C-alpha cells in the first residue's frame, strides 16, 4: 500500500478526512470558547473583589 492509496482511503477520502477536519475544528472552537469564558469569569471575580474593597 502506498501513501497515495492510504490518503485516498479507497475513494472515501472526502468523507473520512472531512470528518477528521470537522472534529478538529470543533475541538479548536471548544478550546477557544473555554479560554474566553475563563477570562470573563476571572474579570468578573476581579471586579467583584474590587467592589468589596471599595466599601
The 8 nearest C-alpha neighbors of each residue, nearest first, counted from 0:
[[1, 4, 2, 5, 3, 6, 8, 7],
 [2, 0, 4, 3, 5, 6, 7, 8],
 [1, 3, 5, 4, 6, 0, 7, 8],
 [2, 4, 6, 1, 5, 7, 0, 8],
 [5, 3, 7, 1, 2, 6, 0, 8],
 [4, 6, 2, 8, 3, 7, 1, 0],
 [5, 7, 3, 8, 4, 2, 12, 9],
 [6, 8, 12, 4, 5, 9, 10, 3],
 [9, 7, 12, 11, 5, 6, 10, 4],
 [10, 8, 7, 11, 4, 12, 5, 6],
 [9, 11, 8, 12, 7, 13, 14, 4],
 [12, 10, 8, 14, 13, 9, 15, 7],
 [11, 13, 7, 8, 15, 14, 16, 10],
 [14, 12, 17, 16, 11, 15, 10, 18],
 [15, 13, 17, 12, 11, 16, 18, 19],
 [14, 16, 12, 18, 17, 13, 11, 19],
 [15, 17, 19, 18, 13, 12, 14, 20],
 [18, 16, 20, 14, 15, 19, 13, 21],
 [19, 17, 21, 15, 16, 20, 14, 22],
 [18, 20, 16, 22, 17, 21, 23, 15],
 [19, 21, 17, 23, 18, 22, 16, 24],
 [20, 22, 24, 18, 23, 19, 17, 25],
 [21, 23, 25, 19, 24, 20, 18, 26],
 [24, 22, 26, 20, 21, 25, 19, 27],
 [23, 25, 21, 27, 22, 26, 20, 28],
 [26, 24, 28, 22, 27, 23, 29, 21],
 [27, 25, 29, 23, 24, 28, 22, 30],
 [26, 28, 24, 30, 29, 25, 23, 31],
 [29, 27, 25, 31, 30, 26, 32, 24],
 [30, 28, 26, 32, 27, 31, 25, 33],
 [29, 31, 27, 33, 32, 28, 34, 26],
 [30, 32, 28, 34, 29, 33, 35, 27],
 [31, 33, 35, 29, 34, 30, 36, 28],
 [34, 32, 36, 30, 35, 31, 37, 29],
 [35, 33, 37, 31, 32, 36, 30, 38],
 [36, 34, 32, 38, 37, 33, 31, 39],
 [35, 37, 39, 33, 38, 34, 32, 40],
 [38, 36, 34, 40, 35, 39, 33, 41],
 [37, 39, 35, 41, 36, 40, 42, 34],
 [40, 38, 36, 42, 37, 41, 43, 35],
 [39, 41, 43, 37, 42, 38, 44, 36],
 [40, 42, 44, 38, 43, 39, 45, 37],
 [43, 41, 45, 39, 40, 44, 46, 38],
 [42, 44, 40, 46, 45, 41, 47, 39],
 [45, 43, 47, 41, 46, 42, 48, 40],
 [44, 46, 42, 48, 43, 47, 41, 49],
 [47, 45, 49, 43, 44, 48, 50, 42],
 [48, 46, 50, 44, 49, 45, 43, 51],
 [49, 47, 45, 51, 50, 46, 44, 52],
 [50, 48, 52, 46, 51, 47, 45, 53],
 [49, 51, 47, 53, 48, 52, 46, 54],
 [52, 50, 48, 49, 53, 54, 47, 46],
 [51, 53, 49, 50, 54, 48, 47, 46],
 [54, 52, 50, 51, 49, 48, 47, 46],
 [53, 51, 52, 50, 49, 48, 47, 46]]
